Amino acid sequence: MFEYLTYVEDGLKQEHYDIRMLTFLMVVRLSVLCPTIVFQRLERLLLPLRAILQSKVKANSIKQEFEKHDELRRAAIKVFLALQQIKDANKVQHIIDFESLIKSTKEYQDLYNTVINEQQQSSSGFSFNTNNNTEAMDMS
């Protein structure tokens, strides 16, 4: 399983949109199916998520690129929410640091709140149950 997770980590670092989105789904599933193994790799899983969240689209990009970028960022936050559900994950420094990153700017806070609202309103598609994680991170 550890070898497979290495491939999943590599998928998070890919530049291709579809590969990243599929990898996000895999990370969410793995966090439910084998949380102990995913817990051991939290740092390596969160680093690419941080990079995606902090990335910027070139100013001269087309509208579709902006939309894909926004969807990637929302998906990265969804994965983060799933990783938070792993037992004792909120005690890990990398999770705490990621929360701090989200709290650091209004842009990230708004994105986080949008994802939470989407998850509460939708029960199909890419949205997944995070056990009503609205209390997991105080945004004040």
Contacts in CASP RR format, 6 or more apart in sequence:
PFRMAT RR
TARGET T0000
AUTHOR 0000-0000-0000
METHOD contacts of the structure
MODEL  1
MFEYLTYVEDGLKQEHYDIRMLTFLMVVRLSVLCPTIVFQRLERLLLPLR
AILQSKVKANSIKQEFEKHDELRRAAIKVFLALQQIKDANKVQHIIDFES
LIKSTKEYQDLYNTVINEQQQSSSGFSFNTNNNTEAMDMS
1 34 0 8 1.000
1 37 0 8 1.000
2 37 0 8 1.000
5 30 0 8 1.000
5 37 0 8 1.000
5 38 0 8 1.000
5 41 0 8 1.000
8 23 0 8 1.000
8 26 0 8 1.000
8 27 0 8 1.000
8 30 0 8 1.000
8 45 0 8 1.000
9 41 0 8 1.000
9 44 0 8 1.000
9 45 0 8 1.000
9 48 0 8 1.000
11 19 0 8 1.000
11 20 0 8 1.000
11 23 0 8 1.000
12 20 0 8 1.000
12 23 0 8 1.000
12 24 0 8 1.000
12 27 0 8 1.000
12 45 0 8 1.000
12 48 0 8 1.000
12 49 0 8 1.000
12 52 0 8 1.000
13 48 0 8 1.000
14 20 0 8 1.000
14 23 0 8 1.000
17 68 0 8 1.000
17 72 0 8 1.000
20 52 0 8 1.000
20 72 0 8 1.000
20 75 0 8 1.000
21 71 0 8 1.000
21 72 0 8 1.000
21 75 0 8 1.000
21 126 0 8 1.000
24 75 0 8 1.000
24 76 0 8 1.000
24 78 0 8 1.000
24 79 0 8 1.000
24 126 0 8 1.000
25 126 0 8 1.000
27 38 0 8 1.000
27 45 0 8 1.000
27 79 0 8 1.000
27 82 0 8 1.000
27 83 0 8 1.000
28 78 0 8 1.000
28 79 0 8 1.000
28 82 0 8 1.000
28 128 0 8 1.000
30 37 0 8 1.000
30 38 0 8 1.000
31 38 0 8 1.000
31 82 0 8 1.000
31 83 0 8 1.000
31 85 0 8 1.000
31 86 0 8 1.000
32 82 0 8 1.000
32 85 0 8 1.000
35 85 0 8 1.000
35 86 0 8 1.000
35 87 0 8 1.000
38 45 0 8 1.000
38 83 0 8 1.000
38 86 0 8 1.000
39 86 0 8 1.000
39 87 0 8 1.000
39 88 0 8 1.000
39 89 0 8 1.000
39 92 0 8 1.000
42 83 0 8 1.000
42 86 0 8 1.000
42 89 0 8 1.000
42 92 0 8 1.000
42 94 0 8 1.000
42 95 0 8 1.000
43 94 0 8 1.000
45 79 0 8 1.000
45 83 0 8 1.000
46 80 0 8 1.000
46 83 0 8 1.000
46 94 0 8 1.000
46 95 0 8 1.000
46 97 0 8 1.000
46 98 0 8 1.000
49 76 0 8 1.000
49 79 0 8 1.000
49 80 0 8 1.000
49 98 0 8 1.000
50 98 0 8 1.000
50 101 0 8 1.000
52 72 0 8 1.000
52 73 0 8 1.000
52 76 0 8 1.000
53 73 0 8 1.000
53 76 0 8 1.000
53 77 0 8 1.000
53 101 0 8 1.000
53 102 0 8 1.000
53 108 0 8 1.000
54 101 0 8 1.000
55 69 0 8 1.000
55 73 0 8 1.000
57 65 0 8 1.000
57 66 0 8 1.000
57 69 0 8 1.000
58 65 0 8 1.000
73 111 0 8 1.000
74 111 0 8 1.000
74 114 0 8 1.000
74 115 0 8 1.000
74 118 0 8 1.000
75 126 0 8 1.000
77 102 0 8 1.000
77 111 0 8 1.000
77 112 0 8 1.000
77 115 0 8 1.000
78 115 0 8 1.000
78 119 0 8 1.000
78 126 0 8 1.000
78 127 0 8 1.000
78 128 0 8 1.000
78 130 0 8 1.000
80 95 0 8 1.000
80 98 0 8 1.000
81 115 0 8 1.000
81 116 0 8 1.000
81 119 0 8 1.000
81 130 0 8 1.000
81 133 0 8 1.000
81 136 0 8 1.000
82 128 0 8 1.000
82 130 0 8 1.000
83 89 0 8 1.000
83 95 0 8 1.000
84 90 0 8 1.000
84 95 0 8 1.000
84 130 0 8 1.000
84 133 0 8 1.000
84 136 0 8 1.000
84 137 0 8 1.000
85 130 0 8 1.000
85 131 0 8 1.000
85 133 0 8 1.000
89 95 0 8 1.000
90 96 0 8 1.000
90 136 0 8 1.000
99 137 0 8 1.000
101 108 0 8 1.000
102 108 0 8 1.000
102 109 0 8 1.000
102 111 0 8 1.000
102 112 0 8 1.000
102 137 0 8 1.000
103 109 0 8 1.000
103 137 0 8 1.000
103 139 0 8 1.000
109 139 0 8 1.000
112 137 0 8 1.000
112 139 0 8 1.000
113 139 0 8 1.000
116 133 0 8 1.000
116 134 0 8 1.000
118 127 0 8 1.000
119 127 0 8 1.000
119 128 0 8 1.000
119 129 0 8 1.000
119 130 0 8 1.000
120 132 0 8 1.000
120 134 0 8 1.000
123 129 0 8 1.000
130 136 0 8 1.000
END
